[in-house]
Amino acid sequence: MGWSYLVFCLKDDVVLPALHFHQGDSKLLIDSLEKYVVLCEAPDDKRILLVNCPNKSLSQSFENLLDEPTYGLIQKIKKDPYTATLVGFSKVTNYIFDSLRGSDPSTHQRPPSEMADFLSDAIPGLKINQQEEPGFEVITRIDLGERPVVQRREPVTVEEWTKNIDSEGRILNVDNMKQMIFRGGLSHALRKHVWKFLLGYFPWDSTKEERTQLQKQKTDEYFRMKLQWKSVSEEQEKRNSRLRDYRSLIEKDVNRTDRTNKFYEGQDNPGLILLHDILMTYCMYDFDLGYVQGMSDLLSPLLYVMENEVDAFWCFASYMDQMHQNFEEQMQGMKTQLIQLSTLLRLLDSGFCSYLESQDSGYLYFCFRWLLIRFKREFSFPDILRLWEVMWTELPCKNFHLLICCAILESEKQQIMEKHYGFNEILKHINELSMKIDVEDVLCKAEAISLQMVKCKELPQAVCEILGLQDSEVTTPDSDTGEDEHVDLTACSTPAFQSNSLPVIAASGTSDDSSTQISVSPNVSRLTPA
């Protein structure tokens, strides 16, 4: 490709992605490595450097190298943290397992504690609440009470939707409609229209005429931005490294996004061209963020449903407003969500949390992909359409997606603990859940957890803040929604955890209850919800 690159092969045959040096200077990186390790040429291939590291592990040397701000590697991490740190977290278990399938895996396997440290270094600054961490203490034992049984209904039909529209096209009973969508989702024929409301592209109180004018305005705005990158000549692009990098990464990702879906399969598919053009235009819309790997996963279902370039773009832009922090260079959104998930999981099952910590999995890295692209690769394509539209209602509470994580982990807890899975086995097991999770079952369990928490009178302040319960209770569809009493409902079994009397770790805040003392950690109290 015209530039030098280096590939790190770790001691257990895990192969890291190639580091490309567009501006040269790969020798400087090797010189820096030689401050910490001894390098010598392989006898049969001078391109291969063998590493002898008598005093420090290679992972420690690599971590020290990252403290050198002058090298292109740091810039790569800042530009694309998702790729540079975990290189598509969906592939982590491939690194760990596929390359370890040798004749005697026991002689190759990396110690779990060292592998945990390696992943820990990937997201600097992330500290998950641990029971032994200074500044935290077991403050009380919370009885969460019995978990209620939750029912889901059939998807909202076209007839139900049209009944809630007035003569000028305004949507009536918006709260009731959101509750119906939360409880059952939408029939596919409605999605193209209703998703625009759920994502904020169309205001709920707008008339049909106002929406028509808005689409005309947004169409003009979109094509002005599209023309900006379309009109860049080859000579100009040679002098614009950021645009070249964005285009290169987009082209690579588009060619591997949902290619098994008929909408995107085959060569020269028009759906792929639209994916590419929308993502390139988004770089003009938000040039500071540009494109980061994973964003194509968020766009693909939107384009599939909208079947329109302009509408798909503006729905995607609205979705990215929600997801923006996940892709920023500091990864603050990911750090915050992992910390919040740990807080919720500890409330629900401190024993499971303790087990994960004992297996160097307390950082919950195995949930990274779930949070980054909102379960996009965990559910089938039809199921992710259902899951997203339910989450977009913002019911029954804030950060409902974290309760979905808890519901999935609850389902897998027994197997993980009974089979004594270690760090590597947990990663592998969670990754292999992809396309095997029942979306309706998970939604039932997650809603039941939210109901169980809101009924708890001693809920820690940290949990209240995560779920947005300071000022109001969980909003849940009930018998007063005005829904047809004859709608078919499916009962979901939602067994509670084995013990409802659980120790709780306080992350921040104070309590009005004099019997409860909250210990505040400065590391967490300054974080804001993603």
N, C-alpha and C positions, 0 to 999 in steps of 0.2 A: 504493500500500500504506500510505500515511499517514505515511511518513518520507522524509527526503531521502537521496539517494545520489549518488555520483560514479563516473564511468567514465573510466579512463585509456586513451587511445588513443596508443600509442607511435608513434615517427616512421616505422616501417616498416609501419604499419597493424595491428600486433598489438594486439588489444583485450583488456585485462585484465578480470577479473570485476568486477562492480559492488561498490563499498564502501557498505554501508548504514549509516546513522547513526540507530540506534533512539532515541538520546537527544538527537538534534540535533547542533549544533556542527560541522556540515560546513564552515562558514565558517572555523573555526579551522584546519582542515586546509589550506584554500586560503591563509589568511594565512601559515601555516608554509611552504608551497611558495614563496610570494613572497619568502622570504628568499634563495632560491637561483635562482629563475627569474623571468623577466618574463612576466606574464599579461595578455592583452588580449582583450576580447570579440570574437567573430566578427561581421563586419558583417551577415550574414544570419540569425544566430540568437544571441541574447544568452545563451542557456543554454550555449553552447560557448565555452570559454576556450582561446585559442591560446597556445602556449608558445614563447617565444624564450629559448634557453639558451646564451648566448654563451661562457661560461667552463667550464661543467661539463656533462657528459652528464646526461640525465634519470635514467638509472639510478643515477648517483652521488647526485643530489639525493634520489631516492627512498630510497636507503640511509641518507643522513644523517637523513631524516625518521624512519626507524625508530628512531633513537637517542632520539627524543622519547617518554618513557614515559607521557605524560599523555593520549595520544590513544587513541581506541577501536580504532584499527587494530592496535595492539600486542596489545590484549586479544583481538582476533579471531584473531590469529596464535597466541597462546598457547592459546586455546580449541580451535582446529581447525587445526593446522599443515599438515595434509595439503591442506586446501582452500585455506588462505590463501597457502601458498607456491607450490605447483605446480597447485593447483585441479584435482585429478584428473590425475595425470601422464599418463593415457591421452590427454588432450586437448592436451598440449604441442605435439605436431607439428601439430595443427590450428591452433594459434595461429601457429606459425612458417610453415606452408606454405599452408594453405587461404586465409588472408587475404593471402598474397603473390601469389596467382595473378592478377596484373593484366596489362595489355598489355605491360609491360616489366619483368619481375621484377628485372632487374639494377639498376634504379634504386631499388628498394624494399628489397632484402635487407639485413638487419642484418649487419655484419661478424661473422664467427664468434667472434672473440676477445671482442667486446662481449657477444654472446649468452651465451657461456660465463661471463663475469663476472656477467651478470644472474642466471643459474641458480645460480652459486656463492653469491651473496648470499642465495639462498632458504633455504639450510640453514647458518646461521652456525656456525662452529666446526669445520666438516668440513675436514680436511686429509688428503688422500690422499698416501701415500708417493710422492715423486718422486725420481728418481735424483739430481737435482742439489740436493735439499733438504739443508741443513746437518744433520749428525748421522747421515747415512746414507752408506754406502760399499759398493762392490762387494766382497764378502768372499771369494768363491771362485767356481768354476764347477762347478755341480752336474750330474752325469750321472744323470738320472732313470731310465735304463735303458729296456728295451723295454716298451711298453704291452701288457698281456695281452689276450687275446680273452675276452670275457665272454658268457655264455649266460643267457637268461631262460627261465623255464618257464611253463606254463599257470597260470591263476589257481587258487587253492586252492578245492577243491570242498566242498560240504556234507558229502559222505562223509568226506573227509580231516579236516575239522573235528571231526565227531562221533566219529571214532576216537580223538581226543585229549581226550575228556571222561570223567571217572570217574562212578561211580554217583550221587554227590552233586552233580554238575555242575561240579566243579573242572576247570580246564584243565590238562592234562598236557603235559610237554615244551614249556614256554612258549618257551624260546629257539629250539628247533627250529621251532615254529610261526611265530615272528616272522621267521625266516630264509626260510621258505616264502613268507610274505606279501611280504617284501622282494623275493624273486626273481620272483614272478609276480603279486602282488596277490590280490584276492579275487573270487570270483564274486559277481554282484550280490545274489543271494539271501542271502548271508552278511553283507553290509555292515551292515545294520540292527542286527545283534547284535554283530559283532566290532568295529565302530568304537568301541563303548562301552568295550571293553577297551583298544584302542589309544590312546584319548584320556584314559584314566585315570578315566572315570566309574565303571566296574566294576573292582574289583581282580582281578588275574589269578588269585589264589588263593582267591577267594570261591566259596561254594557257591550253588546255585540258590536255596535258601531265603534266604540272606543277601542276594542280589541283589534278591529280591522285596521284602524288608523295606526295603532301601535305596531302591528306587523309590518305595515308599509314603512314606517320610520326605521324599524329595526332591520328591515331588509336592505335599505339604503346604507345604513351604518355598517352592516356586515360586509357588503361588497366594497365599500371604501377601504376597509381594513384588509380585505383579501387582495385588493389591487396593490396595496403597499408591498407585500412580499412577492406578488406575481410580477411586478414591474422591476424588480431588482435584477440587473444584468449579471452575467457570469463574472465579468470583471469586478463589479461592485461586491459580489459575494466573496470573491477571493480576499477582499479587504475587510470582511465582516466575519470574524471567527465564530461569534456567538450564533449568528444565523446559520452558518454552516453546521455547527454542532447540533443545533436544534433540528435542522432538516435531516441530518444523518441519523439521529436517534429516532425521530419520528418515522422515517422510512423503514428502519429496522423493526420497530415495534409494530407498525401497522401490518407488516407482512406476516406477523405471527399472532395477531389478535383475533380470537374466535373464528379461526379458519374452518372449523368443523360445522359452523352455522351456515346454512344455505345462503343467508344474506351476504356472507363474506367469503364463501368458498370459491375455488378456481382462480385461474390466472386472469389478470386484467379485469377484475371484478369492479364494477362501478362503486360498490359500497366501500371498497378499500380506497379508492380515489377520494371519495367524500370524507372518509376518516382522516386521510392525510391533509386534505385542504382545510378542514375544520381545525385540526390541531395546529397547523401552520398559522392560520388566522388568529388563533388564540394567543400565539406568541406575539402578535401585533397588539392584541387587546391587553395582555399583561406581560410586557416584555421583561419586567423584573423577574418574574417566575419563569416565563418561557414554557419549555416542555420538560417534564421529569417523567422517567419511566414509571408506568402504572396509570398515568392519566388516560391512555388509550383504553384501558379496561373500564374506566368510568364513562367514557363517551360511547362505546360500542352499543350498549343496550338503548341509550337515548336515540341514537341514529336509527337503530333497528325499529324502534317504535314510531318515531316521528316521520321517517321516510322523506325527510325534507331537510336540506342542508342548513337553511337559515334557522328554522325552528330548533333543530338539533343543537346548533351552536349556542343559541341563547339559553336553552335549557342546561346545556353543559356549563356555560359561564355561571349560571345560578348555582348549579351543583358545586362547582369549584369554589364559590364563595363560602360554602359550608366546609369544604374539604381542604381549603388553601393551606392551613397550618400543617397538614400532613406532609406536604411536599416542599415546605420552606427549608432552607439550608440548615437551620438550627434544629429542625425536627421537633420543635417545641410541642406541636400538636400530638405527635406520637408519644413523647415522654409523658405529657400530661395524661393522656388516655390510659397508658399502661399503669401509671400510678393510681389513677382512679379505679381501674379495673381491679388492681390488687386490693384496694380498700374495700370494694364491694364483695370480692370473693372471700376476704378474711371475715367479714361480717357473716356471710352465708355459711362458711365452712372453714373455720380456722384450722381444723385438723388436716384438711386437704392442702391448705396453704403451707402448713408446716412440712408436710410431706414433699411438696414441690421444692421448698427451700432446702430440704435435706438432700435433694437430688440436683442442686445447683440450677433449679428451674424457677426460682422465686421471682425472677425478673419478667417472667411470662413472655419471653421472646417468641414462643410458638404461636402467640396471638398476633404477632406483628402484621402478617399479611391480612388477617381478618380486618384489622382496624384501618390499615393503609388504604385499601380499596373496597371497604365495606362489604366483605364476604363475597366479592365478585367471583373468586375462583373456588369457593367452597360449595356453592349450590349450582344446580343445573340452570341453564339460561332461562327457562320459564319461571323457575322458582326465584331467581334473583329479581325478576320483574315484580313478582309479588312482594318479596321482602322489601325492596326499595320503596315501593309505593306506600307500604304500611309505615315504614320509618319516616317517610316525608310528611306524614300527618303530624309529626311531633307529639304524638300521643304514645302512651299515657303519661309520660314524664320526660324530662330532659335526659339525654344520654341513654335512651332506651337501647341503643346498639350495644352498650356495655352489659346490659342485662341479657341480651341475646348471647353474648360471649359466655356469661355465667351459666346460662341454660345449656349450652353445648358442653361446657366443661363438667357440669353436673352429670350429664348423661355418660361421660367418659371416665368419671372419677373412679368408679368401681373397678373397671378393667385396669386402669393405670396403677391403682394401689394394690389390688389383689395379685397382679402379676409382677409387682415390684419393679416397674419400669424405672430405668435411670434416665439421665439427661438425654442421651442419644435416642433411646427408645420412645421417650415422650415426644421428641421432635418428629420422629418418624411416624408415630401413631397419629398425631394431630394432622400432619401433612396428608396422610392417607385417608383422612375423613372426607377429603374433597369429593364432591358429587354423591356422597352417601348420607347426607344429613336431610332429615325430613323437615321441610320448612314450616309446615303447619304445627307440628309437634313442638318445634323450637319456639315459635311465636306464642303458643299456649303457655309453655313453661316460663318464658320471659315475662309475659303479662301477669301470670300468677305470682311470680317473684315480686313484681312491682306492687301488687295488691297486698302481699304479705308484709312488705316493708312499710307501706303507708299506714297500715293498721297498727304497726308497732308504736307504742307510746314512748319508747326509750331509744328511738333511733339516734345514733351519734350525729352531731352537727356536720361532720365531714361528709357523711353519707347524704344527709339532707341537702347539702350544697351541690353534691354531684348530681342528684336527681331533681334538683330545682324544687325542693319541697319546703323551702323556708316560709314562703308566703301563701302557698296553696297546696291542696292535696292533689294526689294523682288524679288526672282526668281520665275516667274510664267509662266506656259505653255502659249504659244501664237500661233499666226498663222504661225510662222516660224519654228515650231517644226518638220515639215515634216510629220505630221500625215496624214492619209488618209482623204481627205476632205469629204468623204461620211460616215464616222463613225457616228453612232447614238449618238446624244447628248441629255441629259436631262437637261432642264432649271430648275434652282432652284430659288424660290422666296426668296430674302434676304432683307426684309424691314429694313431700318435704324432705329435706336432709334428715339424716338419722337423728341428729340432735339439734333442737331448736334453742338450747341454752348454750350460748357461745361466747367466748372471750372476744372483745372488740379492741382494736387499736385505733386510737384517735389520731387523726392527721392534722386537724386544725380546728380552731373555733373554741367557743365556750358554751356551757350549758346553763340554763336557768334552774335546772334541777340540782338542789344542793347536795343530793346524795351521789351525784356523779361528778367526778373531777376529770377534766379534759387536759391532756398534756399536749402542748403545741410544739410542733417541729418547724423551725425556720426554713428547713429545706423544702417543705411542702406548702406552707401557708401562703407563700407568694405566688404559687402557680394559679393560673386561671383556667377554667374549663375550656376544652378544645371546641 
